[in-house]
Amino acid sequence: MMTMLMIPFAVLTLVTSAGFAVAIGAPVAPARASISGVAQMKYSVQHALPPEQNASPILLLDEAAGTNRNTGDTDFMQGASVINREIANLVQGNGPHSGYFTLAKGSDTTVSQWQGNVITTLGANSQPSTRVKGTWTMMRGTGKYAGIAGSGTYEGQI
């Protein structure tokens, strides 16, 4: 049911894991490390745009903001601010979504592009449960993350 996704200030928890590489300087081989983390965010902007009045599917344009918590062996973006911007094309709470995930901590930033699916099911108590799952690719970084590259998977729950 769409109401689960449309609740203002709903909490989205996103879990990521993957490897990434940072290239600093020319002839030095990039350092490689695995990262994982959890970003807890609240929706700050939600726009629902049905292609036709009172029709399904529905297009969602959302922005969520929050804080990153590193769960891996490195200190990658621990405590960084997170902004996630997405668009989803949903029928009864299910369908593709994609967007951009930005981490910022001082002058250090990373921007990842992601895509995946929204999956909504009814639980035992007939309440909707909405999950997200997909892949991401690191697009760019600044500061100590200039030249960053990598990709991975994400899973989350709304």
TIFILO-932155 format. One record per residue (C-alpha): chain; y, x, z. Coordinates in pm, whole numbers, plus 50000, padded with zeros to 5 digits. Layout:
{mol=A | north=Y | east=X | up=Z}
...
***
This chain:
{mol=A | north=50000 | east=50000 | up=50000}
{mol=A | north=50346 | east=50130 | up=49910}
{mol=A | north=50503 | east=50067 | up=50251}
{mol=A | north=50334 | east=50379 | up=50388}
{mol=A | north=50522 | east=50596 | up=50139}
{mol=A | north=50849 | east=50408 | up=50171}
{mol=A | north=50902 | east=50441 | up=50547}
{mol=A | north=51234 | east=50624 | up=50597}
{mol=A | north=51189 | east=50954 | up=50776}
{mol=A | north=50811 | east=50949 | up=50741}
{mol=A | north=50656 | east=51278 | up=50849}
{mol=A | north=50481 | east=51486 | up=50583}
{mol=A | north=50263 | east=51774 | up=50690}
{mol=A | north=50177 | east=52019 | up=50414}
{mol=A | north=49917 | east=52293 | up=50448}
{mol=A | north=49910 | east=52578 | up=50197}
{mol=A | north=49691 | east=52877 | up=50146}
{mol=A | north=49673 | east=53145 | up=49880}
{mol=A | north=49743 | east=53502 | up=49791}
{mol=A | north=50074 | east=53634 | up=49665}
{mol=A | north=50211 | east=53964 | up=49545}
{mol=A | north=50554 | east=54122 | up=49592}
{mol=A | north=50670 | east=54388 | up=49349}
{mol=A | north=50940 | east=54613 | up=49495}
{mol=A | north=51058 | east=54901 | up=49275}
{mol=A | north=50910 | east=55003 | up=48943}
{mol=A | north=50601 | east=55227 | up=48963}
{mol=A | north=50471 | east=55108 | up=49300}
{mol=A | north=50176 | east=54867 | up=49286}
{mol=A | north=50263 | east=54528 | up=49437}
{mol=A | north=50150 | east=54461 | up=49792}
{mol=A | north=49905 | east=54174 | up=49816}
{mol=A | north=49860 | east=53942 | up=50108}
{mol=A | north=49712 | east=53602 | up=50177}
{mol=A | north=49941 | east=53338 | up=50321}
{mol=A | north=49887 | east=53005 | up=50487}
{mol=A | north=50116 | east=52772 | up=50670}
{mol=A | north=50216 | east=52423 | up=50767}
{mol=A | north=50548 | east=52261 | up=50687}
{mol=A | north=50638 | east=51953 | up=50885}
{mol=A | north=50908 | east=51756 | up=50706}
{mol=A | north=51096 | east=51428 | up=50719}
{mol=A | north=51208 | east=51241 | up=50410}
{mol=A | north=51585 | east=51262 | up=50373}
{mol=A | north=51604 | east=51087 | up=50033}
{mol=A | north=51369 | east=50826 | up=49885}
{mol=A | north=51429 | east=50634 | up=49564}
{mol=A | north=51172 | east=50386 | up=49432}
{mol=A | north=51222 | east=50299 | up=49065}
{mol=A | north=50985 | east=50045 | up=48913}
{mol=A | north=50982 | east=50069 | up=48530}
{mol=A | north=51004 | east=49688 | up=48528}
{mol=A | north=51132 | east=49451 | up=48793}
{mol=A | north=50856 | east=49372 | up=49048}
{mol=A | north=50600 | east=49572 | up=48852}
{mol=A | north=50348 | east=49846 | up=48906}
{mol=A | north=50351 | east=50147 | up=48858}
{mol=A | north=50644 | east=50272 | up=49058}
{mol=A | north=50829 | east=50600 | up=49019}
{mol=A | north=50935 | east=50774 | up=49340}
{mol=A | north=51201 | east=51043 | up=49364}
{mol=A | north=51198 | east=51203 | up=49709}
{mol=A | north=51346 | east=51488 | up=49907}
{mol=A | north=51203 | east=51604 | up=50238}
{mol=A | north=51330 | east=51876 | up=50472}
{mol=A | north=51181 | east=52053 | up=50769}
{mol=A | north=51051 | east=52381 | up=50906}
{mol=A | north=50767 | east=52612 | up=50802}
{mol=A | north=50509 | east=52737 | up=51053}
{mol=A | north=50300 | east=53032 | up=50944}
{mol=A | north=49929 | east=52999 | up=51025}
{mol=A | north=49811 | east=53320 | up=50854}
{mol=A | north=49788 | east=53687 | up=50946}
{mol=A | north=50136 | east=53773 | up=50813}
{mol=A | north=50482 | east=53662 | up=50923}
{mol=A | north=50555 | east=53505 | up=50581}
{mol=A | north=50855 | east=53274 | up=50622}
{mol=A | north=50778 | east=53190 | up=50987}
{mol=A | north=51040 | east=52936 | up=51100}
{mol=A | north=51197 | east=52912 | up=50754}
{mol=A | north=51381 | east=52600 | up=50643}
{mol=A | north=51189 | east=52393 | up=50389}
{mol=A | north=51319 | east=52162 | up=50118}
{mol=A | north=51068 | east=51976 | up=49903}
{mol=A | north=51178 | east=51773 | up=49600}
{mol=A | north=50925 | east=51557 | up=49419}
{mol=A | north=50864 | east=51283 | up=49169}
{mol=A | north=50555 | east=51062 | up=49184}
{mol=A | north=50417 | east=50801 | up=48944}
{mol=A | north=50210 | east=50568 | up=49163}
{mol=A | north=49997 | east=50259 | up=49116}
{mol=A | north=49899 | east=50103 | up=49451}
{mol=A | north=49984 | east=50431 | up=49626}
{mol=A | north=49776 | east=50653 | up=49393}
{mol=A | north=49877 | east=50884 | up=49109}
{mol=A | north=50021 | east=51218 | up=49006}
{mol=A | north=50314 | east=51389 | up=49178}
{mol=A | north=50496 | east=51716 | up=49118}
{mol=A | north=50799 | east=51905 | up=49239}
{mol=A | north=50955 | east=52215 | up=49387}
{mol=A | north=50905 | east=52363 | up=49736}
{mol=A | north=51180 | east=52595 | up=49862}
{mol=A | north=51155 | east=52816 | up=50171}
{mol=A | north=51472 | east=52984 | up=50303}
{mol=A | north=51524 | east=53221 | up=50593}
{mol=A | north=51860 | east=53397 | up=50586}
{mol=A | north=51900 | east=53561 | up=50244}
{mol=A | north=51523 | east=53550 | up=50180}
{mol=A | north=51402 | east=53255 | up=49970}
{mol=A | north=51101 | east=53150 | up=49766}
{mol=A | north=51070 | east=52865 | up=49517}
{mol=A | north=50731 | east=52726 | up=49419}
{mol=A | north=50650 | east=52464 | up=49158}
{mol=A | north=50360 | east=52235 | up=49245}
{mol=A | north=50160 | east=51947 | up=49104}
{mol=A | north=49879 | east=51731 | up=49229}
{mol=A | north=49774 | east=51382 | up=49324}
{mol=A | north=49858 | east=51120 | up=49585}
{mol=A | north=49548 | east=50944 | up=49717}
{mol=A | north=49579 | east=50631 | up=49931}
{mol=A | north=49277 | east=50468 | up=50094}
{mol=A | north=49230 | east=50197 | up=50354}
{mol=A | north=49093 | east=50308 | up=50688}
{mol=A | north=48851 | east=50120 | up=50914}
{mol=A | north=49143 | east=49926 | up=51064}
{mol=A | north=49270 | east=49829 | up=50712}
{mol=A | north=49570 | east=50061 | up=50753}
{mol=A | north=49657 | east=50279 | up=50453}
{mol=A | north=49599 | east=50653 | up=50479}
{mol=A | north=49784 | east=50866 | up=50222}
{mol=A | north=49685 | east=51223 | up=50137}
{mol=A | north=49819 | east=51471 | up=49882}
{mol=A | north=49631 | east=51756 | up=49717}
{mol=A | north=49709 | east=51998 | up=49436}
{mol=A | north=49810 | east=52346 | up=49321}
{mol=A | north=50129 | east=52553 | up=49337}
{mol=A | north=50273 | east=52856 | up=49162}
{mol=A | north=50543 | east=53084 | up=49305}
{mol=A | north=50837 | east=53077 | up=49061}
{mol=A | north=51084 | east=53325 | up=49215}
{mol=A | north=51220 | east=53476 | up=49532}
{mol=A | north=51530 | east=53648 | up=49667}
{mol=A | north=51593 | east=53913 | up=49931}
{mol=A | north=51273 | east=54077 | up=50046}
{mol=A | north=51079 | east=53828 | up=49831}
{mol=A | north=51247 | east=53923 | up=49501}
{mol=A | north=50971 | east=53962 | up=49243}
{mol=A | north=50719 | east=53756 | up=49439}
{mol=A | north=50432 | east=53604 | up=49242}
{mol=A | north=50129 | east=53401 | up=49342}
{mol=A | north=49957 | east=53067 | up=49336}
{mol=A | north=49737 | east=52855 | up=49554}
{mol=A | north=49641 | east=52509 | up=49670}
{mol=A | north=49796 | east=52256 | up=49908}
{mol=A | north=49676 | east=51958 | up=50102}
{mol=A | north=49871 | east=51723 | up=50320}
{mol=A | north=49898 | east=51382 | up=50480}
{mol=A | north=50182 | east=51134 | up=50482}
***
